[in-house]
Amino acid sequence: MNTELVVASLSGVVALGGAWFSARSSRRQALLAHELESRTTQQDLMGRHRDPLLWAAFDLQSRLYNIVDRGFLRVYFRDGSDRERAYARRSTLYVLGEYLGRVEILRRGVQFLDLGDSTLNRRIVGHFTAISNVLNNDGGGNTRFSMGTSSSSAAISGRSAS
């Protein structure tokens, strides 16, 4: 066999192998870049909404604590002036609305993102679900959030409890 033909054949095989390796590497790099961009987008979204959501949850938790343990209803509704009652009602509704709005913004933002199968993500979604279930409960059997029979519900609505 001719030496030139062997060298040309080997050069062709090496060139084809290099082209195949280069194409495979480029495809893999593109997939990794896409995955990195997707994760960065998810982290940006979570980071952008995490702190405002945490502050809204803290404010709501503080208000609920004040209502349950610190005499908020007595101070503002039973013993408070009309102006204090109006302020307490508006600010409580604002705190609740801010929390629910932040949760909705996050829910809409992550609805199409792949958050993976991590334990932390499952726990976070589980907490949101539990909070949603409590807020959606009509109070049948659990009267802590029932607005139908307690004197505090009358105070919140501005009516007398008698």
Secondary structure, 3 states (H helix, E strand, C coil): CCHHHHHHHHHHHHHHHHHHHHHHHHHHHHHHHHHHHHHHHHHHHHHHHHHHHHHHHHHHHHHHHHHHHCCHHHHHHHCCCHHHHHHHHHHHHHHHHHHHHHHHHHHHHHCCCCCCCCHHHHHHHHHHHHHHHHHHCCCCCCHHHCCCCCHHHHHHHCCCCC
